[in-house]
């Protein structure tokens, strides 16, 4: 009985760590979190993604209820997800594109990625990402379908992050990713499982397999790019991986949900 209670406490703590790591919501544990606890709790990232998706879908439903058309409603929903995550992943996308696109050497690329200022490449990447996600949500239009799409995108986009961290070495020894360490295989497997279940529930088994293949290709592309350009992954690379995955799932949902959701 004591062991079960301890396991339950660990699960709850991991969920709180996952939410606090992926969002700005005040759900974190009351005590300081060590790097080892972050990697242990990485399985909870797709669960945190579900929470982000719920926030976005609630905002969209409210905007629709007061009479806004899909365009403004989609922008408000997208803005709410950016706000609730503290633009963490958008920052990673911009820094990654700035660094990989603007630096000539590995060291220069890493320096640019660490710089808080945004460059032309990063600004363009953000604009493209925001427009693609906004247009996908606006095209889906129906509030119930938008909710499903947001839940799928935010959960599945984070489900592969622990696996990415486990297989791609850190690019620098003193970075956030290096301090966090590599997630255990069990944590990575659980995260993948949560993402797969969410995709299967929202898309059906056959289309969920296509989505998994798409996300795997994005992960493989990011892996090759990161290793070739800077010798591994950083926190910014992880953010860019999430953004590409989120955008891909929203675009896929827009293509599939034109005739209604698959639930």
C-alpha positions in Angstrom: 0.0 0.0 0.0 2.8 2.4 0.9 4.5 1.5 -2.4 1.4 2.3 -4.4 1.0 5.7 -2.6 4.6 6.5 -3.3 4.2 5.6 -7.0 1.0 7.8 -7.2 2.9 10.7 -5.6 5.7 10.3 -8.2 3.2 10.3 -11.0 1.5 13.4 -9.7 4.9 15.1 -9.2 5.9 14.2 -12.8 2.7 15.6 -14.2 3.3 18.9 -12.3 6.9 19.0 -13.5 5.8 18.3 -17.1 3.2 21.1 -17.0 5.6 23.6 -15.4 8.3 22.7 -17.9 6.1 23.1 -21.0 3.9 26.0 -19.8 3.8 29.1 -17.6 0.9 27.7 -15.6 1.5 27.7 -11.8 1.2 23.9 -11.4 4.8 23.1 -10.6 5.9 21.2 -7.5 6.4 23.3 -4.3 10.1 22.4 -4.1 13.0 22.9 -6.5 13.2 20.4 -9.3 16.5 18.7 -10.2 17.6 18.0 -13.7 17.2 14.2 -13.1 13.6 14.8 -12.1 12.9 16.7 -15.4 14.1 13.8 -17.5 12.2 11.3 -15.4 9.0 13.4 -15.9 9.6 13.9 -19.6 6.9 11.2 -20.2 4.4 13.8 -19.1 5.1 16.3 -21.8 2.3 15.1 -24.2 -0.1 15.3 -21.2 1.0 18.9 -20.8 0.4 19.3 -24.5 -3.2 18.2 -24.0 -3.6 20.9 -21.4 -2.2 23.5 -23.9 -4.6 22.2 -26.5 -7.5 22.5 -24.1 -6.7 26.1 -23.5 -6.6 26.9 -27.2 -9.8 25.0 -27.9 -11.6 26.8 -25.1 -10.6 30.2 -26.4 -11.7 29.2 -29.9 -15.1 27.9 -28.7 -15.6 31.2 -26.7 -14.7 33.3 -29.7 -17.0 31.3 -31.9 -19.8 31.6 -29.4 -19.7 35.4 -29.4 -19.9 35.4 -33.2 -16.4 35.7 -34.4 -15.6 34.2 -37.8 -13.0 31.3 -38.0 -10.1 33.7 -38.9 -10.1 35.9 -35.8 -11.2 33.0 -33.6 -8.2 30.9 -34.9 -5.8 33.8 -34.2 -7.1 34.1 -30.6 -6.8 30.4 -30.1 -3.2 30.4 -31.5 -2.3 33.4 -29.4 -3.6 31.7 -26.2 -1.4 28.6 -26.8 1.6 30.9 -27.4 0.9 32.8 -24.2 0.3 29.7 -22.0 3.6 28.2 -23.2 5.5 31.4 -22.7 6.4 31.2 -26.5 9.1 28.7 -25.4 8.9 26.6 -28.6 8.6 29.6 -30.9 11.7 31.0 -29.3 13.5 27.7 -30.0 12.3 27.7 -33.6 13.6 31.3 -34.2 16.9 30.7 -32.5 17.5 27.4 -34.4 16.7 28.9 -37.8 18.9 32.0 -37.1 21.8 29.8 -35.9 21.7 27.2 -38.6 21.0 29.6 -41.3 23.3 32.5 -40.3 26.4 30.9 -38.9 29.3 29.6 -40.9 31.0 27.5 -38.3 29.7 25.2 -35.5 30.8 27.6 -32.8 29.2 30.6 -34.5 25.9 28.7 -35.0 25.8 27.9 -31.3 26.7 31.5 -30.4 23.8 32.8 -32.5 21.4 30.3 -31.1 22.4 31.4 -27.5 21.9 35.1 -28.4 18.5 36.4 -27.3 18.1 38.7 -30.2 16.1 37.5 -33.2 17.4 37.8 -36.8 15.8 37.8 -40.2 15.9 34.1 -40.6 14.2 33.6 -37.3 11.6 36.2 -37.9 10.7 34.7 -41.2 10.4 31.2 -39.6 8.1 32.5 -36.9 5.9 34.3 -39.4 5.6 31.2 -41.6 4.9 29.0 -38.6 2.2 31.3 -37.3 0.5 31.7 -40.6 0.5 28.0 -41.4 -1.0 27.1 -38.0 -3.5 30.0 -38.1 -4.7 29.1 -41.6 -5.0 25.4 -40.6 -7.2 26.2 -37.7 -9.3 28.7 -39.7 -9.8 26.1 -42.4 -11.0 23.5 -39.9 -13.5 26.1 -38.6 -15.9 23.9 -36.6 -15.2 24.3 -32.8 -15.3 20.5 -32.1 -12.9 19.8 -35.0 -10.6 22.6 -33.9 -10.5 21.1 -30.4 -9.5 17.7 -31.7 -6.9 19.2 -34.0 -5.3 21.3 -31.1 -5.3 18.3 -28.7 -3.7 16.1 -31.4 -1.1 18.7 -32.4 0.1 19.7 -29.0 0.2 16.2 -27.5 1.8 14.5 -30.5 4.3 17.3 -31.0 5.7 16.8 -27.5 5.5 13.0 -27.5 8.7 12.6 -29.5 10.8 15.1 -27.6 12.0 12.6 -24.9 13.0 10.1 -27.6 14.8 12.9 -29.5 16.7 13.8 -26.3 17.6 10.2 -25.7 19.1 9.4 -29.1 20.6 12.8 -30.1 23.6 13.9 -27.9 23.7 17.4 -26.5 25.6 19.8 -28.8 27.3 21.7 -25.9 28.3 20.4 -22.4 26.9 23.4 -20.5 23.6 23.8 -22.2 20.1 23.3 -20.8 19.7 20.0 -22.7 23.0 18.7 -21.4 22.2 19.6 -17.8 18.8 17.9 -18.1 20.4 14.6 -19.3 18.9 11.8 -21.3 15.5 10.5 -20.5 15.2 6.9 -19.5 13.9 4.5 -22.2 10.8 3.9 -20.1 10.0 7.7 -20.0 10.5 8.0 -23.7 8.4 4.9 -24.5 5.5 6.2 -22.3 5.6 9.6 -24.0 5.5 7.9 -27.4 2.6 5.7 -26.3 0.6 8.6 -25.0 1.1 10.4 -28.3 0.1 7.4 -30.3 -3.0 6.8 -28.3 -4.1 10.4 -28.8 -3.5 10.2 -32.5 -5.4 6.9 -32.9 -8.3 8.3 -30.9 -8.5 11.5 -32.9 -7.7 10.2 -36.4 -8.4 6.5 -36.3 -5.7 3.8 -36.5 -4.9 4.0 -40.2 -4.5 7.8 -40.4 -2.7 7.8 -37.0 0.0 5.5 -38.6 0.5 8.1 -41.3 0.8 10.8 -38.7 3.4 8.8 -36.8 5.4 8.3 -40.0 5.2 12.0 -40.7 6.5 12.9 -37.2 9.2 10.3 -37.5 10.4 11.8 -40.7 10.5 15.3 -39.1 12.5 13.8 -36.2 14.9 12.1 -38.6 15.4 15.3 -40.6 16.0 17.4 -37.4 18.4 14.7 -36.1 20.5 14.7 -39.3 20.4 18.5 -39.5 21.4 19.0 -35.8 24.2 16.5 -35.9 25.6 17.8 -39.2 25.4 21.5 -38.3 26.2 21.6 -34.6 27.1 18.1 -33.5 23.9 17.4 -31.5 20.8 18.9 -30.0 20.1 21.9 -27.8 17.0 23.3 -26.1 16.4 25.4 -29.1 16.6 22.4 -31.4 14.0 20.7 -29.3 11.7 23.7 -29.5 12.1 23.7 -33.3 11.3 20.0 -33.4 8.1 20.7 -31.5 7.1 23.5 -33.7 7.6 21.6 -36.9 5.7 18.6 -35.5 2.8 20.8 -34.3 2.5 22.6 -37.6 2.5 19.3 -39.5 -0.3 17.7 -37.4 -2.4 20.9 -37.7 -2.0 20.9 -41.5 -2.8 17.2 -41.6 -5.9 17.8 -39.5 -7.0 20.6 -41.8 -6.8 18.3 -44.8 -8.7 15.5 -43.0 -11.3 17.5 -41.1 -12.8 19.4 -44.0 -15.7 16.9 -44.0 -15.8 16.7 -40.2 -13.7 15.1 -37.5 -12.8 11.5 -37.4 -14.3 10.8 -34.0 
